[in-house]
Amino acid sequence: MTQDAGQVGVYPFRRGHSERPFSEAPWSIGQYTGFSDPADTNTRLRDLLRHDNQSIGIALDLPTQLGLNPDHPHARGEVGRVGVSIASVDDLEALLADIPLDSVQSISTTANSIGPMMLGLFLALSRRRGVDPSSFVLRLQNDVLKEHAARGTQIFAVEHGVKLTIDVIEYCAANIPTWTPICISGYHMRDAGGTRAQELGFTLANTREYLRRSAERGVSVSDLAPTISWFLSAGVEVLHEAAKMRAARELWATMLHDEFGVRTDKALKVHLSTYTLGGELSPYEITNNAVRVGLAALGAVLGGVQRLTCSAIDEAIGLPTSETALLSIRTQQIILQETSVGDVVDPLGGSVFVEGLTTALVDEARLIAQSVEERGGALNAIASGWVREQIDESAWQSQLERSATPRVGEAGATADDVDAPSANLTAHYESERRERFVEWKARRQRGPLDAAVSRLDEGVRSNQNLVDLMADVFEADGTIGEVVDVLVGHYELAPERQMRRAIGPSSHLAPVATT
């Protein structure tokens, strides 16, 4: 039994953007990796690129994401643990050593609260290498709203955080329109326990907020829209996840068409970037996760995504090994090359069940986005705590359901049954990284750095776009921590970060003791 679902390549694009199937125009295969120091991660990246990985996804450690240098007291115990430690353009140079920037499809990072700092670092690296930034593609996550709502690496209060996000959007629109200035993320709200409809509805509401604020800076929504991505999760319920991707296309297209007056197909076609859902992986019998990841990837492909990254099967217990990272790539290659699912666009289109799921998600997501609008928009709804409350309620319900029906391999399992991590940082890594970093800071020339920091401070005072000023600091061997310290002097910190002001700066003018 079938149901009319519209045409492929025709507004509102529920059935897909193009009549060309994946067998002719494959999705972009990505891999997300980062650990220890930049040189270690560089070795892993070059190994993955040798295996036909097309895009680089850089995982940053928590101190980096929070704008903390590796010698800051709050960084202790976390340096290089869940991603690579990056503080300066020297670190970025080491991370991408022997990798020509224009040799990969794209480079992406988990820079959110530090989105403009990461953009500044890449601009400084481009200048150092003499590379035209338009010759490669940088994809910045740069979505601070979802940090406050679900993920938790916010540095500044919502209003100031969003100001920095829009700085990136405005700068890229004016100077490097081929880069992706923001990947608006529903993934983390789903991974925090939200429903599929909440993932879509809150992403829709956040998109509305960013587009409005960008337009207030004079950025054309029609020009900006094709450079934005939506970053969504993919879970093991194949048909539901495929329906979600189909709903996402329709939600994006109809909002831009009806609310922002966009009429060009290029702008009405959302770029869907997807990561298999880490929260569904089990720390027990981790080889079972290979099936979970494969099913999640299949759902994303059936839904017609443009970019897909697969979790490593051991992510639930520690850092992926080179073998499990390679398996994540091979999973996608097998789906693309050894099955027929890529031979036809939207193979589930017309199914009464899948069309019903898609329509239900579209309707519920719109209601959620409208509830956000009634609370003054995404920024206000998030700042009030309402969005987080909605996600927490869903997470609680999900936890009850999971405890009633444990995943395969988990029934009767205890903490003692968790598989041992196969890749861990050595105990002395962090102290070595901190010592090298302090020595590097002591060798810098302070004159050019002081001047660049002073210009950045004045730019903050006069409410300028700060991207170029940050790039100047990095060119003078400044660090992410030092840039953030300048902002801390003027911006309101998020409540979770108030202790940063009490601890004091990580600047070159006031070095932090390493013992």
C-alpha positions, 0 to 999 in steps of 0.5 A: 500500500502506498501514499502520494509523497510528492516528487523527488527534487521538488519543493518542499523536498520531502523526498530528496533534493535531486533525482541523482541517487547515491550510486552516482553522487555519494554522500560525504563520508566523514570520521570524527577523531581527536585525542592526546596532542596534535601530533598523535591526532595527525598520525590518526588523521593521515592514516584515515585519509589513506583509507578513502576517508573524505572529510576530517572531523576534529574532536576537541578536548573539553578544555579547548572547547571551554576556552581553557589553555592546557595549563589552566587549573580548571583543565586538569584531568581533562587535557587530551582526554576526549579530544585533541588539545588545541591552544594556538596556531602552532598546535593547529599546524602540528595537527594538520602537518603533511595534510594540504588543506585543499586535499580533503572535502572538508575540515570540521570541528566541535568548536561552539562557544569558541567558534570565532576563535577556531575560525581565527586560528584557521585564518591564521594558519591559512596566512602562515601557509600562504593558502587562499581560504576559499581553496578548502572548506571549513565546517564550524559547528558554532551553535552555542544555543544548543550548548546551553540547552543540552551539551554544556560547553557554554562559556558566556551568557546566552546573549553574548554567546550568540553575538559571537556566533553571529560574528562568524556567520557575518564574517564568512558571508562577507569574506569566505561564503564557501565555508560553513559558518554554523551547523545547527545541531539537534543531535545533542538534544536527542543524545541528551534524551530528547525525542525525535520531534524535539530534535527537529522542533528545537533545531527549527526554532534555533535556526529561526533565531540565528537567521533573524539575528544574521539578517539584522546584521545585513546578511542575506538569508537567501545567500546564507541558507545554502552554507548552513548545515543541520546536524542530526542524529541517526539511531537504530530504529531505521524507518523512524530515522529515515522519516526524520531526515525526510521531515527535516527537509520539509521543515527547513524548506517550508520555514525559509519559504513561508517566513523568510521569503526564500524562493531559490531551490539552492537555499531551500535545500537543507544540507543534512549532516548526520552522526550515528547516535552515541547514546545508543551504544552499549559498554557491554559486549561492544562488538554488538555496537557494530550492528547498531552503528550499521543500522543507524547509518542505514537509516540515515542513508535511506533518509537521504543525508548529505554527510554521514559520520559513524560512531566507533563501536568502542566510544561507550568505553573510551577513545576509539582505536585505529581499528575501530575508527577504520571500521566506522569508515568501512561501515559506510563504504559497505552500505554504499558499494555492496548494497543497492540502497543507493541505487534509487532516491528515497526508496521508502517514499510512498510507504504508508507507514513511513509517510505517516511517520514523516507527517507526524514528525513535521506536525509535532516539530512545528508545534514545538517550534511554535511553543518556543516562539510563544516564549519569545524565541529560542534565546529566551526559551533556552535562557529561561531553562524551559527547553532544558526542562522539556528535554529532561522530562523526555530523558526521564521517560526514555530512561524508564523505558530503557530500564524496562527493556534492556538492550541486547547484551545488557540483561543482568550485566553489572559494572564489572562486565563493562569491556575494558577500554582498548585505548587510553592516554598515558598517565603522564601525558597531561603533565608533559603537554602542560610543561611543553605549553608553558615553555612555548609561551615563555619563548614568545615575543610579547610586543606583537602579542600585547599589541594584538591583544590590545586591539582585540580588547578595543574591538570588544569595547566598541562591539566590532565583529571580532573574527579578524582581531582574533586571527591577529592575536593568533598570528602573534602567537596568542592562545585561545585561552588568552582571547577568551580572557579578553572577552571575560573582561567584558562579557557576562559569563554563563552561571556554570563558568563564574569561577573562571573570573575568580581563578583569574586569567590564563594570559601570557601576562599572568602565567598559571603555575604548573604545580 
